[in-house]
Amino acid sequence: MPQADNSITKLLNEAPNSEMDGWHFKFALAVNMLLNGNSFAEIKRKGQEVISIELLPNSLVTVKQNDNGVVYYVIGEKKRKVKAENILHFKYFTQDGLTGVPPLYALRDEMKVQSAGNKTIFNFFSRGINGSGILKVNKSDLDTTAKRAIREKFEEANGSSDGNNALRTIILDETMDYKTLEVNTDVLKLINSSDWTTKQIAKAFGISSERLGVESVHSSTIQSNLMYLQNTLVHYFSCFISEISKKLGKDFRFNTDRLMETDPETIMKNTLEQVRGSLLTINEGRAKLGLPPQEGGDRLLASLNYTYLDSLESYQFREQEGQNGTRKKSD
């Protein structure tokens, strides 16, 4: 969240270092954390002031721990040692609290099944009607080498390699007899179903499947965004916030206002209520709507119908005095 006179927040949001902007810096950290299990960034200080935060490739960083439990990081080919307080280390899944485990590990079996399924579909379509069958050679006694040679020649002639001859007429002599085997198309439907793999990916990363394009129970945009924020993003936010707050010595939080934005009319209505409720100044409200500031718009508005709770009793007492005539009336 941007804060006034907060150089660290400005550093994270705008330009953490000379090579990257804030958005791509945080994006790269999140991608490395989710795909590799860990993401690293080195904090550069000048005295007590943080001057830059440099993204570190995972391949250059090794996590070490001394016998006394002190954690440090070894960086680069020169084996440069850096204290843990100067490294931002993000990890979503971890077993020992020191190194992260990528969520993709949960999809190892699914990835093997998907790879085998893709090969099955490729072979089925490349071989056409000859996807699976029995070629019988009559009145012959063939050894293993001869059988392999006949099979390869037959498949080559009928398009098993590149599919160019698939679905063309099959020519056999009187010594051969070919019979096709039925293929269970339900298996092909399962293999070709993208919903199955998408749901597995969504489960591993804690994301609702509708966020990955799988149609689910219909809900409003606000409800969908709220569920996404509460069930998914809050865990990733907590991972980043806890590490940044600990290493940089500030309390941070993510601004999620955009997830709650819907149509312009609703945004306008919510902004007006926040200004009328003294949560935002007029200029802060105008800034949310993309409008320029106005003179005198930096003060909070308040309704005369409201008062502080601790002042309510004295206010009622003064009103009672006025009604009983005990309070002196001014001319």
C-alpha positions as CSV (number, residue, x, y, z in Angstrom):
1,M,0.0,0.0,0.0
2,P,1.5,3.4,-0.9
3,Q,2.1,5.6,2.1
4,A,3.3,9.2,2.4
5,D,7.0,9.7,3.0
6,N,7.6,5.9,2.8
7,S,10.7,5.4,0.7
8,I,10.6,1.6,1.0
9,T,7.0,1.3,-0.2
10,K,7.9,3.6,-3.1
11,L,10.9,1.4,-3.9
12,L,8.8,-1.8,-4.0
13,N,6.0,-0.2,-6.1
14,E,8.0,1.9,-8.6
15,A,11.7,1.0,-9.0
16,P,13.3,-1.6,-6.7
17,N,16.5,-1.4,-8.7
18,S,18.0,0.3,-11.8
19,E,17.0,-2.5,-14.2
20,M,13.4,-3.4,-13.2
21,D,10.2,-1.7,-12.4
22,G,8.1,-2.7,-9.4
23,W,5.5,-4.7,-11.2
24,H,7.9,-7.0,-13.1
25,F,10.0,-7.3,-10.0
26,K,7.2,-8.7,-7.9
27,F,5.9,-10.8,-10.9
28,A,9.3,-12.5,-11.3
29,L,9.5,-13.2,-7.5
30,A,6.0,-14.8,-7.6
31,V,6.7,-16.9,-10.7
32,N,10.0,-18.2,-9.3
33,M,8.3,-19.1,-6.0
34,L,5.5,-21.0,-7.7
35,L,7.5,-22.8,-10.4
36,N,10.8,-23.4,-8.5
37,G,9.6,-23.3,-4.9
38,N,11.9,-20.4,-3.9
39,S,12.5,-16.8,-5.0
40,F,15.3,-14.5,-3.8
41,A,16.1,-10.8,-3.8
42,E,19.1,-9.1,-2.1
43,I,18.6,-6.0,-0.1
44,K,21.2,-3.3,-0.7
45,R,21.7,-0.9,2.2
46,K,23.6,2.3,2.7
47,G,24.0,2.5,6.4
48,Q,20.5,1.8,7.7
49,E,18.8,3.0,4.5
50,V,17.6,0.6,1.9
51,I,18.7,1.9,-1.5
52,S,17.8,-1.0,-3.8
53,I,16.5,-4.6,-3.9
54,E,18.1,-6.8,-6.5
55,L,16.4,-10.0,-8.0
56,L,18.6,-13.1,-7.7
57,P,18.4,-16.1,-10.1
58,N,17.6,-19.3,-8.2
59,S,20.6,-21.0,-9.8
60,L,23.0,-18.6,-8.1
61,V,21.7,-18.9,-4.6
62,T,22.3,-21.7,-2.0
63,V,20.8,-21.7,1.5
64,K,23.2,-22.7,4.2
65,Q,22.9,-23.2,8.0
66,N,25.7,-23.3,10.6
67,D,25.9,-25.8,13.4
68,N,24.6,-23.1,15.7
69,G,21.4,-22.6,13.6
70,V,22.4,-19.4,11.9
71,V,21.1,-19.2,8.3
72,Y,23.1,-17.5,5.5
73,Y,23.1,-17.5,1.8
74,V,25.9,-18.3,-0.7
75,I,25.6,-16.4,-3.9
76,G,27.3,-16.8,-7.3
77,E,30.4,-18.6,-8.5
78,K,32.5,-16.6,-6.1
79,K,30.6,-18.1,-3.1
80,R,29.8,-14.7,-1.6
81,K,28.2,-15.0,1.8
82,V,25.2,-12.8,2.7
83,K,23.4,-12.6,6.0
84,A,19.8,-13.8,6.1
85,E,18.6,-10.3,7.1
86,N,19.8,-9.0,3.7
87,I,18.0,-11.6,1.6
88,L,14.3,-11.7,0.8
89,H,13.5,-15.4,0.5
90,F,9.9,-16.2,-0.5
91,K,8.6,-19.8,-0.2
92,Y,5.0,-20.9,-0.3
93,F,5.3,-24.6,0.6
94,T,8.1,-25.7,2.9
95,Q,8.9,-28.7,5.0
96,D,11.8,-27.4,7.1
97,G,11.1,-23.6,7.1
98,L,14.4,-22.9,5.2
99,T,13.8,-24.0,1.6
100,G,10.6,-24.1,-0.4
101,V,9.0,-26.9,-2.4
102,P,7.3,-26.0,-5.7
103,P,3.5,-26.8,-5.9
104,L,4.2,-28.5,-9.2
105,Y,5.6,-31.5,-7.3
106,A,2.0,-32.4,-6.5
107,L,1.4,-32.8,-10.3
108,R,4.2,-35.2,-11.1
109,D,1.8,-38.2,-11.6
110,E,-0.6,-36.1,-13.6
111,M,2.1,-34.8,-15.8
112,K,3.2,-38.4,-16.6
113,V,-0.4,-39.3,-17.4
114,Q,-0.8,-36.2,-19.6
115,S,2.4,-37.0,-21.5
116,A,1.4,-40.6,-22.2
117,G,-2.1,-39.4,-23.2
118,N,-0.6,-36.9,-25.7
119,K,1.4,-39.7,-27.3
120,T,-1.7,-41.9,-27.5
121,I,-3.7,-39.2,-29.3
122,F,-0.8,-38.4,-31.7
123,N,-0.4,-42.1,-32.6
124,F,-4.1,-42.5,-33.1
125,F,-4.5,-39.6,-35.5
126,S,-1.2,-40.2,-37.3
127,R,-2.1,-43.8,-38.1
128,G,-5.7,-43.1,-39.1
129,I,-7.9,-46.2,-39.4
130,N,-4.8,-48.3,-38.8
131,G,-4.4,-47.1,-35.2
132,S,-4.5,-50.6,-33.9
133,G,-5.0,-53.9,-35.7
134,I,-3.8,-57.5,-36.4
135,L,-2.0,-58.3,-39.6
136,K,-2.0,-62.0,-40.3
137,V,0.5,-63.6,-42.7
138,N,-0.8,-67.0,-43.9
139,K,1.3,-70.1,-44.6
140,S,4.5,-68.7,-43.1
141,D,6.8,-69.2,-40.2
142,L,8.3,-65.8,-39.3
143,D,10.9,-65.0,-36.7
144,T,10.9,-61.9,-34.6
145,T,13.1,-59.9,-37.1
146,A,10.8,-60.8,-40.0
147,K,7.7,-59.8,-38.1
148,R,9.2,-56.5,-37.1
149,A,10.2,-55.8,-40.7
150,I,6.7,-56.6,-42.1
151,R,5.0,-54.5,-39.4
152,E,7.2,-51.5,-40.1
153,K,6.7,-51.7,-43.9
154,F,3.0,-52.1,-43.5
155,E,2.7,-49.1,-41.2
156,E,5.0,-47.0,-43.4
157,A,2.8,-47.8,-46.4
158,N,-0.4,-46.8,-44.6
159,G,0.8,-43.6,-43.0
160,S,1.9,-44.3,-39.4
161,S,4.9,-42.1,-39.5
162,D,3.7,-38.8,-40.9
163,G,0.0,-39.5,-41.6
164,N,0.3,-38.7,-45.3
165,N,-1.1,-42.1,-46.3
166,A,-3.7,-42.3,-43.5
167,L,-7.2,-43.3,-44.5
168,R,-6.0,-44.4,-48.0
169,T,-6.9,-47.8,-49.6
170,I,-5.0,-50.8,-48.1
171,I,-3.5,-53.2,-50.6
172,L,-2.9,-56.8,-49.4
173,D,-1.9,-60.0,-51.3
174,E,-3.5,-63.4,-50.8
175,T,-1.0,-64.3,-48.0
176,M,-2.1,-61.5,-45.8
177,D,-5.2,-60.8,-43.7
178,Y,-5.8,-57.5,-41.8
179,K,-8.3,-57.0,-39.0
180,T,-8.9,-53.8,-37.0
181,L,-9.3,-53.6,-33.3
182,E,-11.9,-51.5,-31.7
183,V,-10.7,-48.5,-29.8
184,N,-12.6,-47.3,-26.7
185,T,-13.4,-43.7,-27.6
186,D,-14.2,-42.9,-24.0
187,V,-10.5,-43.2,-23.2
188,L,-9.7,-40.7,-25.9
189,K,-12.3,-38.3,-24.6
190,L,-10.7,-38.5,-21.2
191,I,-7.2,-37.9,-22.6
192,N,-8.4,-35.0,-24.7
193,S,-10.3,-33.3,-21.9
194,S,-8.5,-30.1,-20.8
195,D,-10.8,-29.7,-17.8
196,W,-9.2,-32.6,-16.0
197,T,-5.6,-31.3,-16.2
198,T,-6.8,-27.7,-15.6
199,K,-8.6,-28.7,-12.4
200,Q,-5.5,-30.6,-11.2
201,I,-3.4,-27.4,-11.7
202,A,-6.0,-25.3,-10.0
203,K,-6.0,-27.7,-7.0
204,A,-2.2,-27.6,-6.7
205,F,-2.0,-23.8,-6.6
206,G,-5.2,-23.3,-4.6
207,I,-7.0,-21.5,-7.4
208,S,-10.6,-21.9,-8.3
209,S,-11.0,-23.7,-11.6
210,E,-13.1,-20.9,-13.1
211,R,-10.1,-18.7,-12.9
212,L,-8.4,-21.0,-15.4
213,G,-11.3,-21.0,-17.9
214,V,-13.3,-24.0,-16.6
215,E,-16.9,-23.1,-16.3
216,S,-18.2,-23.5,-12.8
217,V,-21.3,-22.3,-10.8
218,H,-22.3,-18.9,-12.1
219,S,-21.6,-16.1,-9.7
220,S,-21.2,-12.3,-9.9
221,T,-17.9,-10.7,-10.6
222,I,-17.7,-9.3,-7.0
223,Q,-18.4,-12.7,-5.5
224,S,-15.9,-14.4,-7.7
225,N,-13.2,-11.8,-6.9
226,L,-13.9,-12.0,-3.2
227,M,-13.6,-15.8,-3.2
228,Y,-10.4,-15.5,-5.2
229,L,-9.0,-13.0,-2.7
230,Q,-10.1,-14.9,0.5
231,N,-9.3,-18.5,-0.7
232,T,-6.3,-18.0,-2.8
233,L,-4.5,-14.6,-2.8
234,V,-4.6,-14.2,1.0
235,H,-2.1,-17.1,1.4
236,Y,0.3,-15.7,-1.2
237,F,0.0,-12.2,0.2
238,S,0.8,-13.5,3.7
239,C,3.9,-15.2,2.4
240,F,5.2,-11.9,0.8
241,I,4.1,-9.6,3.6
242,S,5.6,-11.7,6.5
243,E,9.0,-11.8,4.7
244,I,9.1,-8.2,3.6
245,S,7.9,-6.8,7.0
246,K,10.5,-8.9,8.9
247,K,13.5,-8.0,6.7
248,L,12.6,-4.3,5.9
249,G,11.2,-3.4,9.4
250,K,7.9,-2.0,8.2
251,D,4.3,-3.2,8.3
252,F,3.1,-3.8,4.7
253,R,-0.1,-5.0,3.1
254,F,-1.4,-5.4,-0.5
255,N,-3.9,-3.0,-2.0
256,T,-6.8,-5.2,-3.2
257,D,-9.1,-2.4,-4.3
258,R,-8.9,-3.3,-8.0
259,L,-10.3,-6.8,-7.3
260,M,-13.4,-5.2,-5.8
261,E,-13.9,-2.8,-8.7
262,T,-16.8,-3.7,-11.0
263,D,-18.6,-1.1,-13.1
264,P,-18.0,2.7,-13.0
265,E,-21.3,3.4,-11.4
266,T,-20.5,1.2,-8.4
267,I,-17.0,2.7,-8.1
268,M,-18.4,6.2,-8.1
269,K,-21.0,5.2,-5.4
270,N,-18.4,3.6,-3.1
271,T,-16.1,6.6,-3.5
272,L,-18.8,9.1,-2.5
273,E,-19.7,7.0,0.5
274,Q,-16.1,7.0,1.7
275,V,-15.8,10.7,1.2
276,R,-19.1,11.4,3.1
277,G,-18.0,9.0,5.8
278,S,-14.8,10.9,6.4
279,L,-12.6,8.0,5.3
280,L,-11.2,9.9,2.3
281,T,-10.7,13.6,1.5
282,I,-12.3,15.0,-1.6
283,N,-9.0,14.9,-3.5
284,E,-8.3,11.3,-2.4
285,G,-11.7,10.4,-3.8
286,R,-11.1,12.3,-7.0
287,A,-7.7,10.5,-7.4
288,K,-9.5,7.1,-7.2
289,L,-11.7,8.3,-10.1
290,G,-8.8,9.5,-12.1
291,L,-9.7,13.2,-11.6
292,P,-7.2,16.0,-10.8
293,P,-7.2,17.6,-7.3
294,Q,-9.1,20.7,-6.4
295,E,-8.2,23.6,-4.1
296,G,-9.5,23.0,-0.6
297,G,-10.1,19.3,-1.3
298,D,-7.5,18.0,1.2
299,R,-9.7,18.3,4.3
300,L,-12.1,15.6,5.6
301,L,-15.8,16.2,5.3
302,A,-18.0,15.4,8.4
303,S,-21.7,15.4,9.0
304,L,-23.2,17.6,11.7
305,N,-25.4,14.7,12.7
306,Y,-22.5,12.7,14.1
307,T,-20.5,13.2,17.3
308,Y,-17.9,11.2,19.2
309,L,-19.2,8.4,21.5
310,D,-17.3,9.8,24.6
311,S,-18.9,13.2,24.0
312,L,-22.5,11.9,23.8
313,E,-23.2,11.9,27.5
314,S,-22.1,15.5,28.0
315,Y,-24.0,16.6,24.9
316,Q,-27.2,15.1,26.2
317,F,-26.7,16.7,29.7
318,R,-26.4,20.2,28.0
319,E,-29.5,19.5,26.1
320,Q,-31.4,18.6,29.3
321,E,-30.2,21.8,31.0
322,G,-31.5,23.9,28.1
323,Q,-34.9,22.2,28.2
324,N,-35.2,22.7,32.0
325,G,-34.3,26.4,31.8
326,T,-31.2,26.1,34.0
327,R,-28.9,27.1,31.2
328,K,-28.6,30.8,30.5
329,K,-29.8,31.8,27.1
330,S,-27.8,34.2,25.1
331,D,-29.5,37.2,23.5
